[in-house]
Amino acid sequence: MQPLRNTTSTLYEKYGVQAITAVVNDVYNRLLNDPALIRYFEGVDMNVLRKHQTLFMTYLLGSKRPYNGAKLKSAHTNLNVQEEDFERFIRHLNDSCRYFNLDLEDRAAFIAQVRTLKYFIVKH
């Protein structure tokens, strides 16, 4: 997986860790308020998950800091994530990115990058 870049820099360099953290926190607030998705987070320490997801997203967007978290597939294996739930997550992520004014082109590139991870998240 290659970090996401726009023409001159990574999206991490363009938006910074504070913006990425804000997007991650907002998307989790949306997920926790979605009756169809809240079941995935029952019994989960959300502070730990938010920190973990922030590290992963900063890596995905081009941070030079290595990502040493759990493998996506093993982290999601027992969750039974369905395709429609993945798509709901994508919509929430897009809404959060739009709320924090990520450029349309950057938002589309970010969403496309996350979509490449679907195989590792959705139950087959």
C-alpha positions, 0 to 999 in steps of 0.5 A, a space after each residue: 500500500 502506497 501513501 496517498 499523494 496529491 501533485 506536490 505533497 502527501 495528503 498528510 503534509 497538506 492537512 496535518 495530523 490535527 485535521 486527520 485526528 478531527 476527521 477520525 473523531 468525527 467519523 467515529 461519532 457518526 458511526 457510534 450514532 448509526 444504529 446499523 453500525 453501533 454493534 461493531 463497537 460494543 465493548 470496544 475501548 473507543 479511546 484506544 480505537 480512535 488513537 489506533 485509527 488516527 495512526 493508521 489514517 496518518 500512515 495511509 495519507 503519507 506520514 513517514 511514521 511507520 504503522 505497526 498496528 494490527 493487520 486489517 484482516 485479522 482485526 476485522 475477522 470476527 466482526 463479520 463486516 458486511 458489504 453494506 456496512 462497509 459502504 455506510 462507513 464510506 459514506 460517514 467517512 466522506 461526510 466527515 471529510 466534507 465537514 472538515 473541508 477536504 478538497 473534493 479531489 483529495 476526498 475522492 482520492 482518500 475514499 478510493 484508497 480506503 476502498 482498496 482495503 475492502 477485501 481485508 475488512 468485509 467478510 467473504 
